[in-house]
Amino acid sequence: MTRLFNDPAAFADEMTQGFADAASRWVQRIPGGVVRSTRSEDQQVALVIGGGSGHYPAFGGLVGPGIAHGAAMGNLFASPSAHQVYSVAKAADQGRGVLLSYGNYAGDVLHFTQAQDRLNAEGHDVRTVLVTDDIWSAPRERIDQRRGIAGDLAVFKVAGAAAEAGYGLDGVERVARLANARTRSFGVAFSGCTLPGADAPLFEVPEGRMAVGLGIHGEPGIDEVDIPTAAGLAEMFVTKLLEELPDGVSLGGARVVPILNGLGSVKYEELFVVYRTVHRLLAERGAVVVEPEVGELCTSFDMAGCSLTLLWLDEELETLWTAPADTPGYRKGSVAPQRHVEVQVDEADEEQPIGPASDESRALGRAIADGLDTVAGALDEAADDLGRMDQVAGDGDHGIGMQRGSRAARDAAHRAVDGGAGARTVLAHAAEAWSDKAGGTSGAIWAEILRTVGEALGDESTADAAAVAAGVTAAKDAVMAFGKAKVGDKTMVDAMVPFADALAAVVAGGRGLADAWDRATTAAEGAAQGTADLVATLGRARSHGEKSIGTPDPGAVSFALVCRTIHRTLG
């Protein structure tokens, strides 16, 4: 791929604006993503979809009549933040409720759930349907842990058509769940994708070999086999997917939608060659093919690969699948006349207030902002190394996310200090900015850490070592409850728990904060390196099992790095 843009931290902002300019017939850009620029005469349930950038036409390219009403889009391969999802869903809501639907990835789940909780608290009726179509990412008995790949299109199309047909929120949710339960996908790759600014792909496949069971975020495959012929690939796809028919489906006369999806670099002509055999094999095995799709429908930037999705229909699902749609990236039939609308977004209530604070707390807030300066600088230097560590079993974006989040937190903290904020408010502003700009799992977790520590420090008094240790312990508990990780899962928690426990113990023993922080950081650094011996059981690396052994968890390593950097500022 020609490298026309080399700043991965700014990729999503630039891409989203360019997309909105080019697709203004269908969408309007708002903070966080895009919403429809047209509307039917009758109010509808709003379908809001989303995920990281790099998957076009998912997700913004599927906004329009017949599919989605809005899409929240994060940075390249990183989930949108809770604030982005909130903004898009609130703007898209027409008063009949909102269905959120997205692939089952940890960062997306954290941020979309936060947004849903906030919207529900404000009186919006918001539900969620996760897409879990990838059969290679977890066994059938753990189907709820599977990730969403090209099956996104099947679920989104069915749900969007139901909304267009006037279904209520209960009905839209019901058919979306049914579509997900009847959708199965399987993907392969011949080479990895290359992120903007990178000089090598996220993973490489040996000459003559093919990665099997990959996701859509640049993760390496779960297995590796010799490259088959086009017919052999079609046989592999169909045979594997027919081994796991959804409940209630039997092959004799079953009606099915095949979706042969290119992941970025496989040419359409090649896809049609593969599809010829897919179509024949399904017919030979008793299935009736209905309105198939062949093309780039959910990509992985410039990855050379493809996937096959099968959506098994019943009468209702077939009516919804075959209904018209008109979006920038997907069209079918002829939609009813639409009227253009200008969505108004009120950002005034999004500004966090700055309340009163003591002089001592303002001084501490200033020190925190200066410390975040140093942290952002350290993460800038470490971003490439963290990215390389992450690409071993993940998607390689951890360094970019930490870089983007820490810079935003630093800037927000200084703005809060300039406004007279105390320690709690400085950290609250930094937390919101980190979450909003970083997205992903790490963005949500670091926001939780900063916010929780801030609550312990307050705005009215000087924080001593005991208050800091109590805040860190509270943050540890909050992160474990929030992300559901425990020690041994090969996540940031493996470094955070020994850090928090050591800090509390040393402070309780009467040592000063600088000494206690140093000892706790040493414990975190050792634990972070020790994660190299663990098998990942959560997050995207979970699907790769023992392939994660030998490389430390990047989240644990970056946590220890932040702790060491803060120690240098304690003097």
Disulfide bonds with the S-S distance in Angstrom:
none
